[in-house]
């Protein structure tokens, strides 16, 4: 629960999805250098487990695994040091296994039924995905009517220009991917530029937090 409080304090998680494990590691490290405290390494990254293992020794950030679709991958990720498991969908087996191992579970959901099922299965924070396509901030406002006690992570459509609106929605976290881990910069191995963009997002979050 302390990790959830830390997540709610920082509100920003970055999902790293690249074509090689070394690029994933370098991109994640650039974000950590910029002050990002929650990094998700997706299982679409080749040898994602080794990337998680390398990053998990860095005390500056909490590392999790993303795009986890089965308990086999969840077990590998947790064994490598992942502290939370993020999925684009709801699989009760993955949620229950993750919780049984003492880690946090962030299952994906996009309908009222899925959201409630994810919560009752033990999901700590429910990932609303794909956020824009299911209605964005309007959807969040409506769904909070029947489920005000559920914690949400907003995934999709976040940019530097609109992140303040996402933060104002009082979500537990905002998940950012390609707006920071830009494909052109990854392809060019331009880690300083990724660090600069990540730092801009961190500054926006800090600016919002201090203004409250």
C-alpha positions as CSV (number, residue, x, y, z in Angstrom):
1,X,0.0,0.0,0.0
2,X,3.0,2.3,0.6
3,X,3.8,1.9,-3.1
4,X,0.3,2.9,-4.1
5,X,0.7,6.1,-2.0
6,X,4.0,6.8,-3.7
7,X,2.3,6.3,-7.1
8,X,-0.5,8.6,-6.2
9,X,2.1,11.2,-5.1
10,X,4.1,11.1,-8.3
11,X,1.1,10.3,-10.6
12,X,3.3,9.5,-13.6
13,X,4.2,6.1,-15.0
14,X,6.1,5.6,-18.2
15,X,5.6,2.6,-20.4
16,X,8.7,1.5,-22.3
17,X,8.2,-0.4,-25.6
18,X,11.2,-0.7,-27.9
19,X,12.5,-3.1,-30.5
20,X,15.6,-4.2,-28.5
21,X,16.4,-4.9,-24.8
22,X,19.3,-2.5,-24.8
23,X,17.2,0.3,-26.2
24,X,14.5,-0.4,-23.6
25,X,17.1,-0.2,-20.8
26,X,18.6,3.1,-22.1
27,X,15.2,4.6,-22.6
28,X,14.1,3.6,-19.1
29,X,17.4,4.9,-17.7
30,X,16.9,8.3,-19.4
31,X,13.4,8.6,-17.8
32,X,14.8,7.7,-14.4
33,X,17.5,10.3,-14.8
34,X,14.7,12.8,-15.6
35,X,13.0,12.0,-12.3
36,X,10.4,9.4,-13.4
37,X,9.8,7.1,-10.4
38,X,7.5,4.5,-12.0
39,X,8.7,2.6,-15.1
40,X,6.8,-0.2,-16.9
41,X,8.8,-2.5,-19.2
42,X,6.3,-4.1,-21.6
43,X,6.6,-7.8,-22.4
44,X,6.6,-6.9,-26.1
45,X,10.3,-5.9,-25.5
46,X,12.6,-8.7,-26.5
47,X,14.1,-10.2,-23.3
48,X,12.0,-7.9,-21.2
49,X,12.8,-10.0,-18.1
50,X,16.5,-9.2,-18.3
51,X,15.7,-5.5,-18.8
52,X,13.5,-5.6,-15.6
53,X,16.3,-7.4,-13.8
54,X,18.9,-4.8,-14.7
55,X,16.6,-1.9,-13.8
56,X,15.2,-3.3,-10.6
57,X,18.5,-2.7,-8.7
58,X,18.2,1.1,-9.3
59,X,16.7,2.4,-6.1
60,X,15.5,5.6,-7.7
61,X,12.5,4.0,-9.4
62,X,10.0,1.2,-9.0
63,X,10.0,-1.1,-12.0
64,X,7.0,-3.0,-13.2
65,X,6.1,-5.3,-16.1
66,X,3.5,-4.4,-18.7
67,X,1.5,-6.3,-21.4
68,X,1.5,-9.3,-19.0
69,X,-1.1,-11.7,-20.4
70,X,-0.6,-14.8,-18.4
71,X,0.7,-16.1,-15.1
72,X,3.8,-17.6,-16.7
73,X,5.0,-14.1,-17.7
74,X,3.9,-12.6,-14.4
75,X,6.0,-15.2,-12.6
76,X,9.0,-14.3,-14.7
77,X,8.6,-10.6,-14.2
78,X,8.2,-10.9,-10.4
79,X,11.2,-13.2,-10.3
80,X,13.2,-10.5,-12.0
81,X,12.3,-7.9,-9.5
82,X,9.1,-6.3,-10.9
83,X,7.0,-4.7,-8.1
84,X,3.8,-4.5,-10.1
85,X,2.1,-6.2,-13.0
86,X,0.2,-4.2,-15.7
87,X,-2.1,-5.7,-18.3
88,X,-4.2,-4.3,-21.1
89,X,-7.0,-6.7,-20.2
90,X,-8.5,-8.5,-17.2
91,X,-7.4,-12.0,-16.4
92,X,-8.4,-13.0,-12.9
93,X,-5.7,-15.6,-12.8
94,X,-3.0,-13.0,-13.4
95,X,-4.5,-10.7,-10.8
96,X,-4.8,-13.4,-8.1
97,X,-1.3,-14.8,-8.8
98,X,0.2,-11.3,-8.6
99,X,-1.5,-10.6,-5.3
100,X,-0.5,-14.0,-3.9
101,X,3.1,-13.0,-4.6
102,X,2.8,-9.8,-2.7
103,X,3.0,-7.5,-5.7
104,X,0.6,-4.9,-7.0
105,X,-1.9,-5.6,-9.8
106,X,-2.9,-3.1,-12.4
107,X,-5.4,-5.0,-14.7
108,X,-6.9,-3.3,-17.8
109,X,-10.6,-2.6,-18.2
110,X,-12.9,-0.6,-20.5
111,X,-16.5,-1.3,-19.4
112,X,-18.3,-1.0,-16.0
113,X,-18.5,-4.8,-15.8
114,X,-14.8,-5.2,-16.5
115,X,-13.8,-2.5,-14.0
116,X,-15.8,-4.0,-11.2
117,X,-14.6,-7.5,-12.0
118,X,-11.0,-6.3,-12.0
119,X,-11.6,-4.6,-8.6
120,X,-13.3,-7.6,-7.0
121,X,-10.5,-9.9,-8.3
122,X,-8.0,-7.9,-6.3
123,X,-6.8,-5.2,-8.7
124,X,-5.1,-2.4,-6.8
125,X,-5.4,0.2,-9.6
126,X,-7.6,-0.3,-12.6
127,X,-6.0,0.7,-15.9
128,X,-8.6,2.4,-18.1
129,X,-7.6,1.4,-21.6
130,X,-7.9,2.5,-24.3
131,X,-8.8,5.7,-22.4
132,X,-9.6,8.1,-25.2
133,X,-11.5,5.6,-27.2
134,X,-13.8,4.6,-24.3
135,X,-14.7,8.2,-23.6
136,X,-11.7,9.8,-21.9
137,X,-12.3,12.2,-19.0
138,X,-16.0,12.2,-19.6
139,X,-16.1,8.4,-19.1
140,X,-14.0,8.7,-15.9
141,X,-16.4,11.3,-14.5
142,X,-19.4,9.1,-15.2
143,X,-17.9,5.8,-14.0
144,X,-16.9,7.4,-10.7
145,X,-20.6,7.7,-9.9
146,X,-21.1,4.0,-9.1
147,X,-17.4,3.3,-8.4
148,X,-16.0,6.2,-6.4
149,X,-13.8,4.0,-4.3
150,X,-11.8,2.4,-7.2
151,X,-8.4,3.8,-8.0
152,X,-7.8,4.4,-11.7
153,X,-4.8,4.7,-14.0
154,X,-5.4,6.6,-17.3
155,X,-3.8,5.0,-20.4
156,X,-4.0,6.7,-23.8
157,X,-3.9,10.1,-25.4
158,X,-1.6,11.8,-22.8
159,X,0.6,14.6,-24.2
160,X,2.5,17.4,-22.5
161,X,-0.2,19.8,-23.6
162,X,-3.1,18.0,-22.0
163,X,-1.6,16.2,-19.0
164,X,-2.8,18.9,-16.6
165,X,-6.4,17.9,-17.4
166,X,-5.6,14.2,-16.7
167,X,-4.0,15.1,-13.4
168,X,-6.9,17.3,-12.4
169,X,-9.1,14.2,-12.8
170,X,-7.5,12.9,-9.6
171,X,-6.5,9.6,-11.1
172,X,-4.0,7.5,-9.1
173,X,-1.7,7.6,-12.1
174,X,-1.3,8.7,-15.7
175,X,0.5,6.2,-18.0
176,X,2.5,7.8,-20.8
177,X,4.1,5.8,-23.6
178,X,5.0,7.1,-27.0
179,X,4.7,10.8,-26.0
180,X,8.0,10.3,-24.1
181,X,9.4,7.1,-25.6
182,X,9.2,8.5,-29.2
183,X,10.0,6.0,-31.9
184,X,12.1,8.4,-33.9
185,X,14.3,9.2,-30.9
186,X,14.6,5.5,-29.9
187,X,15.6,4.7,-33.5
188,X,18.2,7.4,-33.4
189,X,19.4,6.2,-29.9
190,X,18.8,9.8,-28.8
191,X,18.6,9.3,-25.1
192,X,19.3,12.9,-24.1
193,X,16.2,14.0,-26.0
194,X,14.1,11.4,-24.3
195,X,15.4,12.5,-20.9
196,X,14.6,16.1,-21.8
197,X,11.0,15.2,-22.7
198,X,10.6,13.0,-19.6
199,X,11.8,15.9,-17.5
200,X,9.2,18.2,-19.0
201,X,6.5,15.7,-18.0
202,X,7.9,15.4,-14.5
203,X,8.0,19.2,-14.2
204,X,4.4,19.4,-15.3
205,X,3.3,17.0,-12.6
206,X,5.3,18.8,-10.0
207,X,3.9,22.1,-11.1
208,X,0.4,20.8,-10.8
209,X,1.1,19.2,-7.4
210,X,2.5,22.4,-5.9
211,X,-0.3,24.5,-7.3
212,X,-3.0,22.5,-5.5
